């Protein structure tokens, strides 16, 4: 009888756990990178890691998300990154906490605590308010689809963001502008992409005014600047008034995804920089994805930065 009662108690506990709407997902990648400089600088061999665990809990219309990360050998243990509550109050979606706003071609991502976002849709227009506990950082964004053209306008205390995109004949065209009230600090990027005869093609042009710099981290390149974003891992830091042009060609070949990228940076006083990347990606039978990236960097203004590098990566999602 005692054994039966014990079994029943354990079964009841297991049932309650199974009924809880909690999910765990994650990703991890490990990289071995060799950099060979073309001058007298010391070549480097680096091993690094990036691991994320996403815990999601749901109760009705309310979702709680926590992202726990452990990146790069020597980091101080586990770090909580995204941590927020999302719910609905009538027709208004509310999100409170800390989350990454994502990278784009012009600026690096940022994660701010005490972040509040509220959005609703009226007459086909989505209105989003972002607040950070300081009116100087608050913004209001309007987004709508107008005859197949996605348009958004964000008003900030320091300027405005304009985002427009559409697809015509299978070709996607997008325009993003980060306009600021301070003179000569605007940034913009135009991107065109499509698939032609089995080859995915992307072309983009990013421009910065004389008082602005491109700090984006996207397929065009990693230009996060430590002085502006706190990042010390950028592939290349840009200066004010430097423009970036990129092209990507991607296709399938013998079970691999093969991509070529060329990025050119208009340097100050004609000291241009160019990157050539060859990327081969292949899913493996063990559940991981292997990626090899070869990069050739040519800096006409700095002989100390010319280099070639090979990055070997194993990545998994679960």
GIJO-V762138 format. One record per residue. N is the residue number from 1. RES is the residue in one letter. SS is DSSP state (h for helix, s for strand, l for the rest). Layout:
BEGIN
n res ss
N RES SS
N RES SS
END
This chain:
BEGIN
n res ss
1 X l
2 X h
3 X h
4 X h
5 X h
6 X h
7 X h
8 X h
9 X h
10 X h
11 X h
12 X h
13 X h
14 X h
15 X h
16 X h
17 X h
18 X h
19 X h
20 X l
21 X l
22 X s
23 X s
24 X s
25 X s
26 X s
27 X s
28 X s
29 X s
30 X s
31 X s
32 X s
33 X s
34 X s
35 X s
36 X s
37 X s
38 X l
39 X l
40 X l
41 X l
42 X l
43 X l
44 X s
45 X s
46 X s
47 X s
48 X s
49 X s
50 X s
51 X s
52 X s
53 X s
54 X s
55 X s
56 X s
57 X s
58 X s
59 X s
60 X l
61 X l
62 X s
63 X s
64 X s
65 X s
66 X s
67 X s
68 X s
69 X s
70 X s
71 X s
72 X l
73 X l
74 X l
75 X l
76 X l
77 X l
78 X l
79 X s
80 X s
81 X s
82 X s
83 X s
84 X s
85 X s
86 X s
87 X s
88 X s
89 X s
90 X l
91 X l
92 X s
93 X s
94 X s
95 X s
96 X s
97 X s
98 X s
99 X l
100 X s
101 X l
102 X l
103 X l
104 X l
105 X l
106 X l
107 X l
108 X l
109 X l
110 X l
111 X s
112 X l
113 X l
114 X l
115 X s
116 X s
117 X s
118 X s
119 X s
120 X s
121 X s
122 X s
123 X l
124 X l
125 X s
126 X s
127 X s
128 X s
129 X s
130 X s
131 X s
132 X l
133 X l
134 X l
135 X h
136 X h
137 X h
138 X l
139 X s
140 X s
141 X s
142 X s
143 X s
144 X s
145 X s
146 X s
147 X l
148 X l
149 X s
150 X s
151 X s
152 X s
153 X s
154 X s
155 X s
156 X s
157 X l
158 X l
159 X s
160 X s
161 X s
162 X s
163 X s
164 X s
165 X s
166 X s
167 X s
168 X s
169 X l
170 X l
171 X s
172 X s
173 X s
174 X s
175 X s
176 X s
177 X s
178 X s
179 X s
180 X s
181 X l
182 X l
183 X l
184 X l
185 X l
186 X l
187 X s
188 X s
189 X s
190 X s
191 X s
192 X s
193 X s
194 X s
195 X s
196 X s
197 X l
198 X l
199 X s
200 X s
201 X s
202 X s
203 X s
204 X s
205 X s
206 X s
207 X s
208 X s
209 X l
210 X l
211 X l
212 X l
213 X l
214 X l
215 X l
216 X l
217 X s
218 X s
219 X l
220 X l
221 X s
222 X s
223 X l
224 X l
225 X l
226 X h
227 X h
228 X h
229 X h
230 X l
231 X l
232 X l
233 X l
234 X l
235 X l
236 X l
237 X l
238 X l
239 X l
240 X l
241 X l
242 X l
243 X l
244 X s
245 X s
246 X s
247 X s
248 X s
249 X s
250 X s
251 X s
252 X s
253 X s
254 X l
255 X l
256 X s
257 X s
258 X s
259 X s
260 X s
261 X s
262 X s
263 X s
264 X s
265 X s
266 X l
267 X l
268 X h
269 X h
270 X h
271 X l
272 X l
273 X s
274 X s
275 X s
276 X s
277 X s
278 X s
279 X s
280 X s
281 X s
282 X s
283 X s
284 X l
285 X l
286 X l
287 X l
288 X l
289 X s
290 X s
291 X s
292 X s
293 X s
294 X s
295 X s
296 X s
297 X s
298 X s
299 X s
300 X l
301 X l
302 X l
303 X l
304 X l
305 X l
306 X l
307 X s
308 X s
309 X s
310 X s
311 X s
312 X s
313 X s
314 X s
315 X s
316 X s
317 X s
318 X l
END
